[in-house]
Amino acid sequence: MINIPSTLRISFRALKVNKMRSALTMLGIIIGVGAVIAMLAVGTGASKKIAEQISSMGSNLLIILPGATTAGGVRMGAGTQPTLTMGDAEAIQKECPAVQDVAPILNGVAQVVYGHQNWSTGVVGTTPGMLSVRDWSLASGRPFTQQDVKSATKVCLLGQTVVDNLFGDMDPVRQIIRIKKVPFTVIGVLTKKGQSAHGQDQDDTIYVPVTTAQKKLFGTTFPGMVRIMMVKAKSTEDLAPAEKQINELLRQRHHIGQKQENDFTVRNLTQIMETAEQSTKVMTLLLGAIASVSLLVGGIGIMNIMLVSVTERTREIGIRMAIGAKTWDIRLQFIIEALTLSLVGGIVGIIVGVSGSKILSVLAGWSTVISPFSILLAFGFSGLVGIFFGFYPAYKASLLDPIDALRYE
Amino acid sequence: MAIIEAQGITKVYSLGDINVNALSGVSLTIKKGGFAAVMGPSGSGKSTFMNILGCLDKPTNGKYLLEDIDIGNLERDELAGIRNKKIGFIFQGFNLLPRASAIENVELPMLYGGISVKERRQRAMAVLKGVGLEGREDHHPNQLSGGQQQRVAIARALVNDAPIILADEPTGNLDSKTSAEIMELFVKLNTESNITIILVTHENDIAAYSRRIIKFLDGRIIADEQKERL
């Protein structure tokens, strides 16, 4: 018969006698558990950030780039040949049932002036569909309309960064700014979106009607030219059909024969981002796995100290055996001692790991997320380490011969 | 009624190629309530015999019945159970747990006997009082004199109501006055509680407290005489 509460008390006392030794042994587990929790927090934080960026980019996105074709046998990179037109955009909107919105884009960098302030920023010529494609709303003012596009009016929407740099705290709506010396009326301000997946400031931008960009700002090699198009599919399931429909439609519109390669490229941005998210998750697991190596090392430390303890207490083991301790009484005593070391170390390690990841996020500016799962995992793992590495010393102790053990000096 | 019955016990240790006969055919019967002193020079086999009587070791050949239980057929954990219930050990060096208080040392056999915390405390207190250590329950071994430590050990041997006490030179580390006190305690336990006592000693004046003297030499019993207690 085994008496758990008394065995627990015996174990605690044995650990209290060698305070320094117990503390140092626990340190291994503390570092291990702390590292596992901190690493998982950093990893989980990174994947969460990517997930946020995916949703900030807009969901169910396809991007159509010109080129990526063989031109006279020479392969050109995507985007090198201007082949997309306003007509393509309108046709996709009309004829592809899986597509919700299309935003043709003609963009460039331009100097923007308001009063004494000036700022260099990306100017994006596009259509009203852009706001829906990018899941972006206005903080104030109104969006531009199809009518603005049709008549190429000189109106613009400003990103927050542009507003901050040109206007400070002033309300920019209805003010007139100069983009490449052309006066534009500010009709609205976009809400703040933050950084993109590549660390770009998405708010450092100005939206103007695409026709205005073509005629007044950047010029075109042929009428109605756009640089790229962004397409929003109706749902995640519609992404693949939309890609197929766009491919077929554009091949037909661009008169591309059976054996010729496309003069455009359709990319599934959402898929790319999801791949990035997946790889961050793998990264997280990897970090956790590396951190658990230190937990393993901590476990070896426990085994080491328990073996020393068994040798030191050979006589005590002999006394216990002589007065009736059975094999499992002795084994449990030492296993519980090892388990106490590892679990107390685990609890302190959780505190260290949680505060460590908080400090990391403050000092290094990394976003860290502590999941209850990682805490449970680390704690459970440290318990297993205690049992696993405590078993051999306990087993050794239980096999001692009582007569020899009693004689041990 | 025989509480201990040993028949033709031998014990052979092999040290490499050489076999050492520690016991070569020992037969002995001890009645319930007996008080025997085992004497003999070192190497005579008396310690080996005591280890077998205490169920710490098994004979190579021969039969050992303790309260009619054949010890030779028992497993390691079963022997531990017998030691726990039937035998109280007293050692020359006391063998108390240094980190545990007097009462915790006394409670230890009951811990392995599966007795409740409350009963353990009550019984340990009663037994400590019986050996004259009332008020010393919470002292640690290093806070007690040799005689007091041996009394704690006796309390520990008594607490599970073991019918047999095996004492290995119980007064070897004590001065003559304290030795006499401890021996008086043994005599009292023997006469009042009918506990069977077997003790190993080198000294004739300690053996004089017993009623039977068994002498060992070269793994055999060479003398076994009943006598009146002095």
Contacts between the chains, C-beta under 8 A, distances in Angstrom:
chain1	res1	chain2	res2	distance
A	1	B	113	7.9
A	1	B	114	3.6
A	3	B	111	5.7
A	3	B	112	7.9
A	3	B	114	6.7
A	5	B	117	7.6
A	6	B	111	5.2
A	6	B	117	7.5
A	13	B	99	5.9
A	13	B	100	7.7
A	14	B	99	7.4
A	17	B	99	6.0
A	315	B	95	7.4
A	316	B	97	5.9
A	318	B	95	7.9
A	319	B	95	5.0
A	319	B	96	7.8
A	319	B	97	6.5
A	320	B	108	7.2
A	320	B	112	7.6
A	321	B	80	6.6
A	322	B	54	7.5
A	322	B	56	6.5
A	322	B	83	6.3
A	322	B	89	5.3
A	322	B	95	7.7
A	323	B	83	6.7
A	323	B	84	6.5
A	323	B	89	6.7
A	323	B	108	5.9
A	323	B	109	4.6
A	323	B	112	6.8
A	323	B	156	6.9
A	324	B	80	5.3
A	324	B	81	6.7
A	324	B	83	5.1
A	324	B	84	2.5
A	324	B	85	7.4
A	324	B	109	5.6
A	324	B	112	4.2
A	324	B	113	6.6
A	324	B	160	7.9
A	325	B	80	6.4
A	325	B	112	5.1
A	326	B	77	4.4
A	326	B	80	4.7
A	326	B	81	7.2
A	326	B	112	7.0
A	327	B	76	6.6
A	327	B	77	5.7
A	327	B	80	7.8
A	329	B	112	5.8
A	402	B	56	5.1
A	403	B	51	5.6
A	403	B	56	5.2
A	403	B	57	6.0
A	406	B	56	7.9
A	406	B	91	7.5
A	406	B	95	6.9
